[in-house]
């Protein structure tokens, strides 16, 4: 198993960030960015984790893949949970599960609940996390745990979370005492699953089954340690605690070492080994500092208990004073960090809105406000695909007759108004499923979805008649506007260029026939 160090994690984080920038595949980019966000969390860098998580969501949304979007929301939820933004985390977990259900992504639903259970445990809601995991285990989505097609080890994470949650709840730990009654009612189910999950973790610990991610070994040790505390196996608990501390020390990831020392201190407190508790708790508090506040406070509280248990009341009081001061500092730091993350999130949302607005603007004609050539061609591609499935569609090219003379006689301002009013008149006269776009100069492209050629011809004649009825007295007395329209059917097997050439030829036939008329392409007719 490769060594895990803070330096190695940072190098891996930088490599993931580079890979995300280098790939044009949006699905790959979401994966790189999601993994980068998780690594940043392991390193205790919440702002960087949020930046990667939001970029992950942006890339996922551009794929229109609901399952990818669900995983991106789950990543943001875990980042928000890390900085104790409970409201934000709950919102994104709900969004993740809803998207996964809409996508019929069983693994996504299962992963969301497994990660939400971990989030519950980080808040001390051990009984609630167990109930969540039991509900998942009895649901249709449980199959995703047993048959993880992606091979990401979701079942292993489930077992880690279940053992940690159930053993902690049965030890009486946590803050959700009112939920324990519901857990007690399912005691047999809890113990059966706990036995199964603990056995799975023991196989992972003995290397009988390979861990999908080497960084999970510390989680396996923590869960097995809490289970040993529950069963009263003190020798095994000591062995696991010492192994956890050694491994975290080898990895040299500050937060991991602090967590291991705190875990061993809690075991030693249960065993009444107070001098050893003092050593581990003091070191853990030092390592956590203000960067990992909830654990830092837990370590200081345990240190105060150790002094009190040995009758050193003055030292216990001083630790409590230091704890209060640290709690105040941490509160301020939390507020500042939450504000930073909110700024990052708001900037990302604003950038996303701007990008969407720019994308929309790029597909619209600034003079008339209707779609431009690029927008029309995108829609025409959709009609071509519909035609392959047997849906009737038609394309019309509409050219304003003698438009150059309008500009010459009445000025370019009048010419612009002609284009605007023709666009508005035709847009109002066609159905919502149809599309009028400015194709270039005084030419417009009219896409008629679901109409046969005879129906499309009648629609174009009505459009031509409406154009002749537009009132121009306020623009230029004596101005009269007509249009020549060429019509072609969208037939299976033809690409858009062929269809447009047919419509263009029909339009010139309409002009040759005296203008202000509709002509069908020779092939379509």
N, C-alpha and C positions, 0 to 999 in steps of 0.2 A: 504494500500500500504506500503510495507516494506521500511524502511529508507535506504537511500543510503549515505554512508560516505566513505571518503578516506580509512579508515581502513578496512571497509567492502569490498571495491573494491580490495584492496591488498590481503585480505584473499581469495576472490573469484578467483583472478588471480592465486594465488598459488595452489588452489584446481584444477583449470583447467589444469595447467601445470602438476600436479601430475597425473590427470586422463589421460592426453595424453600419459604419460610414461607407465601407467599401462595397457592400452588397447592394444590388438593385432588386433583389428578391425581398418583398415586404414581409413575407412570412418568416424568412430567415432573420430579417432585421428585428422583428418582434422578439424572437427567441434570444438573440444576442443581448438585446436591451433588457429583457426580463432577467436573464442570468446576471447581467451587470448590476441591476438593482439589488438582487439578492446578495451579491458579493459586497456591495457597498454597505448593506445592512450588517453583514458579518464584521465589517471593519468599523462599524459604528458611525458611518458618514451618512446621516439621514438626508441632508440636502442633495448630495450626489445621487443617493438612491431614488429620491423623488424625481430628480431631473431625468434619470434613465427610465423610471416607471412611466412618466408622462409621455416621453418620446416613444416608448413602447406602445402606449395606448393610441397615440397619433398614427403610428405605422399600422397598427391593427385595424383602426377604423378605415384606413385607405384600402384595405383588402376586402372590405364588406364581409369578412369572415367572422360570424358571431362567436364562434368558439375561441378564436384568437382574441377577440375583444373581451370575452369573459376572463381569460387568463390575465390580460393586461389590467383589468379592474381589480382582480384579486391581488396583483402585485402592489398596486397603489394602496389597497386596503392594509396590506401587511406593513408598508412603509408608514402609513398614518398610525397604525397600531403601535409601531415602535416608538413613536413620539407621544403616545397616549392621546391621540385625537380620536376618541371613541366614536363620536358622531360621524366623522369622515370615514373611519374604517367600516363602521356598520353599513353606511350608505353604499360604499363600493363593494362590500361583500354581497349585499342584496342585488346590486346591479350585475355582479358576476354570475350569481346563481340564476337570475332571470334570463340572462343572455345564453347561458349554457343550456338551460331548459328549452329555450326557443330554438336553439341549434340542434336539439336532441343529442346533446353531447353528454353521455352518461359519465364519462371520465371527468369532464369539466365540473359537473354537479358534485361528484364525489370529492374532487380535489378542493373545491371551494369549501365544502363542509369540513374536510380534514384540516385545512388551513385555518378556518374560522375557529375550530376547536383549539388549535394551538394558540390563537389569539386570546380565546377565553382563558386559557391556562396562564398566559402571561399577565392577565388581570387578576389572577387568583380565583377565577370562577371554575374550579375543578369539577364540581358536580354538574354544572351546566354543560361543560365540554363533554363529559361522559354521556350525558343524555343525548347530546347532538350526535355523537359517534354511534350510539346504540340505534338511534333512529335511522341513520344512514345504513347501518348494517342490516336492518330489516327492510330497507327500501329496494326498489328495482335497480337502483344505481349501485348497489353493493357488488354487482357482477364486475364493475370496473375495477374493484380492488383485487379481485381474484384473477382477472384476465386483463392485466394492464398491457394493452397492445403497444403502447409507446415505450414500454420497458423502463419507465422512469422510477420505479420502486414506490409507487403510491401506497401499496400494501405495507411496505416497511415503515413509511411515515405514519400510517394509521396505527400500527402496533406501538410505535414509540409514543404517540400521543395518548393512546388508550391506557397504556400501562402507567404513564406519568400521571394522567388525570385521575384514573380510578384509584391508584395507590394513595395519591395525595388526599383525595376525598375521603377514603376509608380511614386514613390517619387523622381525619378531622381538620385538615388544613384548608385554607381558602376563606373566601369572604361570602360565599353563597350558601350559608347555613340553611336558609329557608327552602332551598332546592333539594336538600339532602333527603327530605321526606319522600320526594318522588323517586330518588335514587334507591332508598331503602325498600320501596315497594317492588323494585326490580332487582333485588339483591342477588337472587340466583343467576339471573341473566348477566349481571355485572361480573360475578365471580367466574362464571363459565368463560366469558369473553376475556377476562383478565388472565385466566390460566392459559388460554390459547395464545394471547398476544405475548405474554411473558415467555412462553416456550419459543415463540418465533424470534424474540430478541436474544434469547440464550443461544439459539443456532447462529444468529448473526455475530454474536460476541465470540463464539468458538470458531468462527470462520467456516462453519459448515455450509453456510449460504453466503455468497458475496454481497457486500453492501453496494448499492447502486451509486452511492456518493460517499467518498471517504470522510467527508466532513461530518457525516451523520454519526460517526462512532461516538463522539462525545455525548450526543443525545441518547444513544443506546445505553451508554454507561450511566447517565443520569437517571433514566427510567428504571433500569435494573437496580440501581442503588435505592431508589425510593421504594421499589417493590421489596427489596431485602429488609428495609426498615419496617415495612408493613408486616412481613412474616416473622420478624424478630431474629433473623439470621445475622447476628452482629459480626461474626468473622467474615462472612461473604460481603457484608456491607462495607466493612473496613477495606477489604481487598479492592472492591469496585471503586471506592472513593479515592484510594491511593493511586489506582491506575488512571482514573480520570484526571487527577492533578498532574501526574507525570506526563500524560499525553498532552494536556493543555499547555504545560510548560515547554514541551518539545516543540509544539506548534508556534509558541511565542505570539499568540494573538491575545492581547491584553484582556479583552472582554471574556474570552473563553477561560483563561486562567482564573480570573476573578470569580467567574461562575462556578468553576470546579472547587475552588477554595471555600466559597460560601456553602456549596453542597456538602462538603466534608465537615464544615463547621456545624451545620444543622444536624448531621449525624452525631457528631461528638456531643452536641448539646443534649440530644435524646439519650445518649449514654452517660451523661453527667460528667464528661471529661472537660471541665471548664478551663483549665490552663491551656489545653490544646485548642479549645474554641477561641480563646483570646488571640492566639497566634494567627489562626486561619482567618478569623473575622476581621482583624486589624489589617492584614495584608489584602484581603478582598476589598475592604473599604477604600484602601489606598489605590488599588488598581482601577476600581470603578470611577473614583473621583466624582465629578459632576457630569461626566459624559453618559453614565448609565445610572440615572438617579434612583429608580425604584430599587435596584439591587444594592446600590450604595447605602441607601437608608436601611434596608434589611440587614446589611452587614453591620452597620453601626448599632442598630437595635440589639442584635445578637451579642455584640461586644459589650454593650451596657449590661445585658443580662448576665454575661459571664463574670463581670466585675461584681455585680450584686450577689450572685450565687456564692462568691468567695468572700463576701462581707466587705468588699472594698467600695464602700458607699460613695466616698468622695470621688473616686475614679469613675464610678458609674454615673454620678451626677455630671461630671465634666464631659463625659461622652454624650450624655443627653443634651447638654448645652450645645456641644459641637454639632449634634444631629439637628437641633432646631435651626442653627445658623445655616447648616448645609441645606436643609429643607427650603429655607427662604431663598438661598442662592439658586437652588434647582428650580424653584417655582418661576423665578425671573428668567432663568435660562430656557425653561420650557416655553414660556410666553414668547420669548424672542425667537426660538427655533420654530415654534408653530407659526409665528408671523412670517418667518422666512419661507417655510414650506407653502404657506398660503400665497405668498407673492409668486413663488415658482409656479404654483398651480394656476394662479390667475393669469400670469404671463403666457403660460402654455395655452390656456383657453383662448385668450385674446389673439394669440398668434394663429390658433386654429381657425378662429372666426375670420381673421383677416385673410388667411390663405383661402378659405372657402369663398369669401367675397371676391378675391382676385381671380379665382378659378371661374366663378360665375361671370365676372366682368369680361374675362377673356373670351367668353362664348357669346357675348352680346354686342350688337351694333350700337355705338354710343349715340348716333343721331336719332334712330327710330325707336331704340329700346327693345327691339325684337332680337331673336338669335341671329348671329352672324353666320358666315359660311362654315366656320369650324363647328359651331353648334348644330347647324343643319346636317353636315356630313356625319356627325356622330349619330344623330337620330336616323338618318337614312340607312346607316349600317344596321340599326336595329330592325328597320322595315325589311331589309334584305334577308335578315335571319328569319323574320316572321314569314316571308314569302316561301322560304324553304319548307316551312311547316304547313303550307297550303293557305295561308291567310292572304286575301286580296288586298293590294295596296297600290297607290299610284303616286306619280311625281309630276308636278307641273312647274314649268319655268314661265314666269310672268315678267314681261318687259314693258315699261311705260313708253307709249308711242311718242315720237318726236320730242323726247325729253331735252335734247340739246337746244331746241328752239325755245323751250320754256325758260332755260337759263339765259339764252341770248335776249329774248324779248322782255322778260320780267325780272331778271336778276337771279343771282344764286340763292339769295334768301328765300325767294318764292320757290325755287327748285327744291330747297331743303324742306320747305313746308309741304310741297307736293309729296315728297317721299314719306314724311311723317304721317300725313293724313291717309295716304293709300295704305300704309302699313297698319294704322289703327283701324281703318274701315274693314280691311280683309280679315284682320285678327278677330274682330267682333263677329264676323259673318261665318267663321268656320267653327267646327266643334273643338272641344278641349283636347281631344286625342290627336287632332291635326296640328300642323306646325307651319307657320310662315316665317321665313328667314330672309334677311337681306343677303343676296348672293354676290352682289358686286355692282357698284354704280347704281343704275336704275333698274336692275334685275332683281327679282325676288324668286325664292324657291318655296313652293307650297307642297307639303308632304301630307297625303291623304291616307290615313290608316283605316283599313277594313272596308274600303270602297272598291267595288268592281269598276271596270273602265266606264261603262255607261253612267254609273252613279257619279263617278269622278267628273265626267264630262258635264253633267248637269250642275254639279257644284261649281265648276269653273265658269260656266256661263253665268251663273248667279253672281259670282265674284266680279266678272267683267261688267255686268249690268250695274252693280253697286258702285263701281269705280266711276262710271259715266254719270251717276247721279250725285256725286259729291259737289257741294256748293263751294265755289271759289271766289265769290264776290268780295269777301273781305280781304282776299289775298291779291287778286288782280282781276278786275272786271274784264270779261271776255275770255278768260282762261277756260279751256276745256281739256279734260284729261281722259284718255282711253288706254287700254292695255291689250297687248297681243299675248296669247297664252298657248304654250305647247305642252301637250300631255302625253305621258308614257306610263305603261304598266310596269310594276315591279314584278318581274317574272322569276321563278326559281331557276337557278343556274347562272344568272347574270350578275356581274359585279356592278358596283355603283357607277363606275366610270362609263360603262356601256349604257346604263339607264339614263345617266345625265346627257350623254351625247344624243340619245334618241329624243329626249325632251327638248334639247336645244334645237335639233333639226326641225321638230314640230313647231317650235316657236317661230323660227325663220319662215316656215311654211305659212304660218298665220300672218306674218308681216307681208309676205308676198301676195297673200290673198286679199290684201287691202287693209290690214290691221283691224283692231277692235274686234277680234274674233278668237275662237278656240279651234285648234287643230290637233288631231291625234298623230302620234308617230306612225310611220308606215308599218313598222313591225307590229306595234300594238294593235293598230286597226285591223 
